[in-house]
Amino acid sequence: MTQPRLGIRANLGQFTLLVVVNAFVGAMVGMERSILPSIAEDEFDLAAKTAVLSFIVVFGVTKALTNYVAGRLSDRIGRKHVLVAGWLVATPVPFMLMWAPSWTWVLFANVFLGVSQGLTWSTTVIMKIDLAGAQRRGLAMGLNEFAGYLAVAVSALATGWIAATYGLRPAPFYLGVAYVAVGLGLSALVVRETRHHVSAESRIHGAATALTARQIFWRTTLHDRNLSSISQAGLVNNLNDGMAWGLFPMVFAAASLDLGQIGTLAAIYPATWGLGQLVTGAWSDRVGRRWLIASGMWVQAGGIAVVAVADGFALFAIGGVLLGLGTAMVYPTLLAAIGDVAHPSWRASAVGVYRLWRDLGYAVGAILAGVIADALGAPAAMWTVAALTFGSGLVVVVRMTETMAPRTLPSIAAP
């Protein structure tokens, strides 16, 4: 068997294919992003913001738990099997959303969507890290997250336009049927397994002390200063995204914007996020991870603050751009930093733990934003989340060291 080669250029065909697959993964989330809060209020008469945001809580918890399982399974049975299983779980989602007779059905659809996203997105991240090797890890994650979140934006824009033209249901969810068909077909028929690349990289780095699942969990969650700093920043990043996903469309509607404008605003934030990662992922390979993460959290906090004081489309759009730029600085850099620290032999499991905490942020953000908005109003919820986001950046500065600085193999390979 030919020795696997590491690097994006050496694996360009498979790497590009995985970028395309992750675009369809992101599009599945985007089809909900601009219209589900309107469906909750208009078709199911949910008035309390906590109730409306319940779908994000369900999605976030199931995706977070599945992220952890996906990491462990990827190490045990291989990446491709997990990827294909994720697409199979996604199959009923668009049909459940377009024909749901009650809000409970929407929540069940988001259980399936969360499991699917945890399996598919986690696996495309892990497979790209496998292929890219150490030198272009930031670029690899930038391309992966660019594809996923640009697709979120395009899908949100498309479903918002379709809903404004043809109604909230069922037409916007026809797109989801096409996403599943293409994503499943590519994953099952064309994507190849990447675990042999991990074996090749492990030989370069040397053997690592064997770690149990429990040890990896606590190392990534608390004990390792870098890994735990990364995990808390990921949680807070998705906390503010969960707030933005659920609360922003309602804030825009309260400002008398129509569905087309709301769809545009719902797309601006992930579009900026997606496009920005083309630059920021590769940038982190040059300037390092730590300050890019901290600065990105602070830019996010500024974007949320702008939305909190805005009262029209223009300022809402500026806030969305700032939030997207800040997230672009953070998102691929956090994943690249995990790859810097974790040994290849337990890297997929560490990514799973990180993504567990990161995506629990969706649920925490939705609950926090909903409770505060119901009690004190939407501006109070946004200011609270902005403060938490700013504080997370301070934690990174105080607790984290630069993960790119130790370039010797023994440091990277240490357990």
C-alpha positions as CSV (number, residue, x, y, z in Angstrom):
1,M,0.0,0.0,0.0
2,T,1.3,3.5,-0.9
3,Q,2.3,5.6,2.1
4,P,-0.3,8.3,2.7
5,R,0.9,11.8,2.2
6,L,-0.1,14.7,4.5
7,G,-1.0,18.1,3.2
8,I,-3.9,19.8,1.5
9,R,-2.2,19.8,-1.9
10,A,-1.3,16.1,-1.7
11,N,-4.9,15.3,-0.9
12,L,-6.6,18.0,-2.9
13,G,-9.4,15.9,-4.5
14,Q,-10.6,14.4,-1.3
15,F,-10.1,17.6,0.7
16,T,-12.2,19.5,-1.9
17,L,-14.9,16.9,-1.8
18,L,-15.1,17.2,2.0
19,V,-15.4,21.0,1.7
20,V,-18.4,20.4,-0.7
21,V,-20.0,17.9,1.6
22,N,-19.7,20.2,4.6
23,A,-21.4,22.9,2.6
24,F,-24.5,20.7,2.4
25,V,-24.2,19.9,6.1
26,G,-24.3,23.7,6.8
27,A,-27.2,24.2,4.4
28,M,-29.3,21.8,6.5
29,V,-29.1,24.2,9.5
30,G,-29.5,27.3,7.3
31,M,-32.9,26.2,6.1
32,E,-34.3,26.8,9.6
33,R,-32.3,29.9,10.5
34,S,-34.5,32.7,9.2
35,I,-38.0,31.2,9.3
36,L,-38.5,28.8,12.3
37,P,-39.2,31.6,14.9
38,S,-41.8,33.0,12.5
39,I,-43.4,29.5,12.2
40,A,-43.5,29.2,16.0
41,E,-45.3,32.5,16.4
42,D,-47.5,32.6,13.3
43,E,-48.5,28.9,12.9
44,F,-48.3,27.5,16.5
45,D,-49.1,30.7,18.5
46,L,-46.0,30.6,20.8
47,A,-45.7,33.9,22.4
48,A,-43.1,33.4,25.1
49,K,-39.6,33.8,23.7
50,T,-38.4,30.9,25.9
51,A,-40.9,28.6,24.2
52,V,-39.9,29.8,20.7
53,L,-36.2,29.3,21.4
54,S,-36.9,25.7,22.7
55,F,-36.0,24.3,19.3
56,I,-32.4,25.7,19.6
57,V,-32.1,24.1,23.1
58,V,-33.1,20.7,21.7
59,F,-30.8,21.1,18.7
60,G,-27.9,22.3,20.8
61,V,-28.1,19.5,23.4
62,T,-28.5,16.7,20.9
63,K,-25.7,18.0,18.7
64,A,-23.4,18.6,21.6
65,L,-23.8,15.0,22.9
66,T,-23.5,13.6,19.4
67,N,-20.3,15.5,18.8
68,Y,-18.7,13.6,21.7
69,V,-20.0,10.3,20.5
70,A,-18.8,11.1,16.9
71,G,-15.3,11.8,18.1
72,R,-15.1,8.5,20.0
73,L,-16.7,6.5,17.1
74,S,-14.4,8.1,14.6
75,D,-11.4,6.8,16.5
76,R,-13.0,3.3,16.9
77,I,-14.8,2.5,13.6
78,G,-13.5,5.1,11.1
79,R,-14.6,8.5,9.9
80,K,-16.6,7.6,6.8
81,H,-19.0,5.2,8.6
82,V,-19.9,8.0,11.0
83,L,-20.3,10.6,8.2
84,V,-22.8,8.3,6.2
85,A,-24.7,7.5,9.4
86,G,-25.2,11.3,10.0
87,W,-26.7,11.8,6.6
88,L,-29.1,8.9,7.1
89,V,-30.3,10.4,10.3
90,A,-31.0,13.7,8.5
91,T,-33.3,12.1,5.9
92,P,-36.6,12.6,7.8
93,V,-35.9,16.2,8.9
94,P,-37.2,18.3,6.0
95,F,-40.4,16.2,5.8
96,M,-41.0,16.5,9.5
97,L,-40.6,20.3,9.3
98,M,-42.8,20.8,6.3
99,W,-45.7,18.8,7.6
100,A,-45.4,19.1,11.4
101,P,-48.9,19.3,12.9
102,S,-47.6,20.7,16.3
103,W,-44.5,22.3,17.8
104,T,-43.6,19.0,19.4
105,W,-43.0,17.6,15.9
106,V,-40.6,20.5,15.2
107,L,-38.7,19.7,18.4
108,F,-38.4,16.1,17.3
109,A,-37.1,17.2,13.9
110,N,-34.5,19.2,15.7
111,V,-33.4,16.1,17.7
112,F,-32.8,14.4,14.4
113,L,-31.1,17.5,13.0
114,G,-28.8,17.8,16.0
115,V,-27.7,14.2,15.9
116,S,-27.1,14.5,12.2
117,Q,-25.1,17.7,12.5
118,G,-23.0,16.2,15.3
119,L,-22.1,13.2,13.2
120,T,-21.5,14.9,9.9
121,W,-19.9,18.2,10.8
122,S,-17.6,16.6,13.4
123,T,-16.5,14.0,10.9
124,T,-15.7,16.5,8.1
125,V,-13.6,18.5,10.6
126,I,-11.7,15.5,11.8
127,M,-11.1,14.2,8.3
128,K,-9.7,17.5,7.1
129,I,-7.4,17.7,10.1
130,D,-6.3,14.1,9.2
131,L,-5.5,15.1,5.6
132,A,-3.9,18.5,6.2
133,G,-1.1,17.8,8.5
134,A,0.3,20.3,11.0
135,Q,1.6,23.1,8.8
136,R,-1.8,24.1,7.2
137,R,-4.2,23.1,9.9
138,G,-5.6,26.6,10.3
139,L,-6.2,26.9,6.6
140,A,-7.9,23.5,6.5
141,M,-10.3,24.6,9.3
142,G,-10.9,27.9,7.6
143,L,-11.9,26.3,4.4
144,N,-14.1,23.7,6.2
145,E,-15.9,26.4,8.3
146,F,-16.1,28.8,5.3
147,A,-18.0,26.2,3.3
148,G,-20.3,25.2,6.1
149,Y,-21.3,28.7,7.3
150,L,-21.4,30.3,3.8
151,A,-23.9,27.5,3.1
152,V,-25.8,28.4,6.2
153,A,-26.1,32.0,5.0
154,V,-27.1,31.1,1.4
155,S,-29.7,28.6,2.7
156,A,-31.1,31.1,5.2
157,L,-31.4,33.7,2.5
158,A,-33.0,31.2,0.1
159,T,-35.6,29.9,2.6
160,G,-36.4,33.5,3.7
161,W,-37.1,34.5,0.1
162,I,-39.1,31.3,-0.6
163,A,-41.1,31.9,2.6
164,A,-41.8,35.5,1.6
165,T,-43.0,34.4,-1.9
166,Y,-44.7,31.0,-1.3
167,G,-45.4,30.9,2.4
168,L,-43.7,29.5,5.5
169,R,-44.5,25.9,4.7
170,P,-43.9,23.5,2.9
171,A,-42.0,25.2,0.1
172,P,-38.8,26.3,1.9
173,F,-38.1,22.8,3.2
174,Y,-38.0,21.3,-0.3
175,L,-34.4,22.5,-0.3
176,G,-33.7,20.2,2.6
177,V,-34.7,17.1,0.6
178,A,-32.2,18.1,-2.1
179,Y,-29.4,18.7,0.5
180,V,-29.8,15.3,2.0
181,A,-29.9,13.5,-1.3
182,V,-26.7,15.1,-2.6
183,G,-24.8,15.0,0.8
184,L,-25.6,11.3,1.4
185,G,-24.8,10.4,-2.2
186,L,-21.3,12.0,-2.1
187,S,-20.5,10.7,1.4
188,A,-21.5,7.1,0.6
189,L,-20.1,6.8,-2.9
190,V,-17.1,9.2,-3.3
191,V,-15.6,10.1,0.2
192,R,-12.7,7.9,1.3
193,E,-11.6,6.9,4.8
194,T,-8.8,9.0,6.3
195,R,-7.7,7.0,9.4
196,H,-4.6,5.7,7.6
197,H,-3.4,9.4,7.4
198,V,-3.6,9.5,11.2
199,S,-1.4,6.4,11.4
200,A,1.2,8.2,9.2
201,E,1.1,11.3,11.3
202,S,1.4,9.4,14.5
203,R,4.6,7.8,13.2
204,I,6.0,11.2,12.6
205,H,5.1,12.5,16.1
206,G,6.0,9.4,18.0
207,A,4.0,7.3,20.4
208,A,1.8,8.9,23.0
209,T,0.9,7.6,26.4
210,A,-2.4,5.8,26.2
211,L,-5.3,7.9,27.5
212,T,-8.7,6.6,28.6
213,A,-11.9,8.4,27.4
214,R,-12.3,9.8,30.9
215,Q,-8.7,11.2,30.9
216,I,-9.2,12.8,27.5
217,F,-12.5,14.3,28.6
218,W,-11.1,16.0,31.7
219,R,-7.9,17.0,30.0
220,T,-9.9,18.9,27.3
221,T,-12.5,20.2,29.8
222,L,-10.5,21.4,32.7
223,H,-6.9,20.1,33.4
224,D,-5.0,21.3,30.3
225,R,-4.9,25.1,30.4
226,N,-4.9,25.4,26.6
227,L,-7.6,22.8,25.9
228,S,-9.9,24.0,28.6
229,S,-9.5,27.7,27.5
230,I,-10.4,26.6,24.0
231,S,-13.5,24.7,25.3
232,Q,-14.8,27.6,27.3
233,A,-14.3,30.0,24.4
234,G,-16.2,27.6,22.1
235,L,-19.1,27.3,24.5
236,V,-19.4,31.1,24.8
237,N,-19.1,31.6,21.0
238,N,-22.0,29.3,20.4
239,L,-23.9,30.8,23.4
240,N,-24.0,34.1,21.6
241,D,-24.8,32.3,18.3
242,G,-27.7,30.5,19.9
243,M,-29.0,33.9,21.2
244,A,-28.5,35.4,17.7
245,W,-30.2,32.5,16.0
246,G,-33.3,32.6,18.1
247,L,-33.6,36.2,19.3
248,F,-32.4,38.3,16.4
249,P,-35.3,37.3,14.0
250,M,-37.8,38.3,16.6
251,V,-36.0,41.6,17.3
252,F,-35.9,42.3,13.6
253,A,-39.6,41.6,13.3
254,A,-40.4,43.8,16.3
255,A,-38.6,46.6,14.3
256,S,-41.2,46.2,11.6
257,L,-38.9,44.5,9.1
258,D,-40.5,42.1,6.6
259,L,-39.6,38.4,6.0
260,G,-37.3,39.3,3.1
261,Q,-35.3,41.8,5.2
262,I,-35.2,39.4,8.1
263,G,-33.9,36.7,5.8
264,T,-31.2,39.0,4.5
265,L,-30.1,40.0,8.0
266,A,-30.2,36.3,9.1
267,A,-27.8,35.6,6.1
268,I,-25.4,38.6,6.7
269,Y,-24.0,37.3,9.9
270,P,-23.1,33.7,8.8
271,A,-22.1,34.9,5.3
272,T,-19.5,37.3,6.9
273,W,-18.5,34.5,9.2
274,G,-18.1,32.0,6.4
275,L,-16.2,34.3,4.0
276,G,-14.0,35.7,6.7
277,Q,-12.7,32.2,7.6
278,L,-11.0,32.0,4.2
279,V,-8.6,34.6,5.6
280,T,-8.6,34.0,9.3
281,G,-7.9,30.2,9.2
282,A,-4.7,30.7,7.2
283,W,-3.9,33.9,9.1
284,S,-3.8,31.8,12.4
285,D,-1.1,29.6,10.8
286,R,1.1,32.8,10.5
287,V,0.3,34.9,13.6
288,G,-0.7,32.2,16.1
289,R,-4.0,31.3,17.8
290,R,-4.2,32.9,21.2
291,W,-4.6,36.6,20.4
292,L,-6.8,35.9,17.3
293,I,-9.2,34.0,19.6
294,A,-9.3,36.7,22.3
295,S,-9.7,39.5,19.8
296,G,-12.4,37.7,18.0
297,M,-14.4,37.3,21.1
298,W,-14.2,41.0,21.8
299,V,-15.3,41.9,18.2
300,Q,-18.3,39.6,18.7
301,A,-19.2,41.4,21.9
302,G,-19.1,44.7,20.0
303,G,-21.3,43.3,17.2
304,I,-24.0,42.2,19.8
305,A,-23.8,45.6,21.4
306,V,-24.5,47.3,18.1
307,V,-27.6,45.1,17.5
308,A,-28.8,45.9,21.0
309,V,-28.9,49.6,20.4
310,A,-30.0,49.5,16.7
311,D,-33.5,50.4,15.5
312,G,-33.2,49.8,11.7
313,F,-31.9,47.7,9.0
314,A,-28.6,49.5,8.5
315,L,-27.4,49.2,12.1
316,F,-28.7,45.7,12.4
317,A,-26.6,44.8,9.3
318,I,-23.5,46.5,10.8
319,G,-23.9,44.5,14.0
320,G,-24.3,41.3,12.0
321,V,-21.1,42.0,10.1
322,L,-19.1,42.6,13.3
323,L,-20.5,39.5,14.9
324,G,-19.6,37.5,11.8
325,L,-16.1,38.9,11.6
326,G,-15.4,38.1,15.3
327,T,-16.7,34.6,14.9
328,A,-14.6,34.1,11.8
329,M,-11.5,35.0,13.8
330,V,-12.4,32.5,16.5
331,Y,-14.1,29.5,14.9
332,P,-11.4,27.9,12.7
333,T,-8.6,29.0,15.1
334,L,-10.1,27.1,18.0
335,L,-10.2,23.9,16.0
336,A,-6.7,24.4,14.7
337,A,-5.5,25.0,18.3
338,I,-7.1,21.6,19.4
339,G,-5.0,20.0,16.6
340,D,-1.9,21.8,17.8
341,V,-2.2,20.4,21.3
342,A,-3.8,16.9,21.0
343,H,-1.7,13.9,19.8
344,P,-3.1,12.4,16.5
345,S,-3.9,9.2,18.3
346,W,-6.5,10.9,20.6
347,R,-7.2,14.0,18.5
348,A,-10.6,13.0,17.2
349,S,-11.8,12.3,20.8
350,A,-10.5,15.7,22.0
351,V,-12.3,17.4,19.1
352,G,-15.4,15.6,20.2
353,V,-15.1,16.8,23.8
354,Y,-14.5,20.4,22.6
355,R,-17.4,20.3,20.3
356,L,-19.6,18.8,23.1
357,W,-18.9,21.9,25.2
358,R,-19.0,24.3,22.2
359,D,-22.4,23.2,21.0
360,L,-23.9,23.0,24.5
361,G,-23.5,26.8,24.1
362,Y,-26.5,26.8,21.7
363,A,-28.7,25.5,24.5
364,V,-27.2,27.7,27.2
365,G,-27.6,30.8,24.9
366,A,-31.1,30.0,23.9
367,I,-32.3,29.4,27.5
368,L,-30.4,32.4,28.9
369,A,-31.6,34.8,26.2
370,G,-35.2,33.5,26.4
371,V,-35.5,33.8,30.2
372,I,-33.9,37.3,30.3
373,A,-35.8,38.5,27.3
374,D,-39.1,37.4,28.8
375,A,-38.3,38.9,32.2
376,L,-36.4,42.1,31.2
377,G,-36.7,42.5,27.4
378,A,-34.5,41.6,24.5
379,P,-32.0,44.4,24.9
380,A,-31.1,43.1,28.4
381,A,-30.6,39.6,27.0
382,M,-28.3,40.9,24.3
383,W,-26.2,43.0,26.7
384,T,-25.8,40.1,29.1
385,V,-24.5,37.8,26.3
386,A,-22.2,40.6,25.1
387,A,-20.7,40.9,28.5
388,L,-20.2,37.1,28.8
389,T,-18.5,37.1,25.3
390,F,-16.1,39.9,26.3
391,G,-15.3,38.0,29.5
392,S,-14.5,34.8,27.6
393,G,-11.8,36.7,25.6
394,L,-10.2,37.8,28.9
395,V,-10.1,34.2,30.1
396,V,-8.2,33.2,26.9
397,V,-5.7,36.0,27.5
398,V,-5.1,35.0,31.1
399,R,-5.2,31.2,30.9
400,M,-4.1,30.2,27.4
401,T,-0.6,30.1,26.0
402,E,0.2,30.2,22.3
403,T,-0.3,26.7,21.0
404,M,1.8,27.3,17.9
405,A,5.0,28.3,19.9
406,P,6.2,24.8,20.9
407,R,7.1,23.5,17.4
408,T,9.3,20.5,18.6
409,L,7.7,17.1,18.1
410,P,8.0,16.0,21.7
411,S,6.0,18.9,22.9
412,I,3.2,18.3,20.4
413,A,3.2,14.5,21.1
414,A,3.1,14.8,24.9
415,P,0.1,13.2,26.4
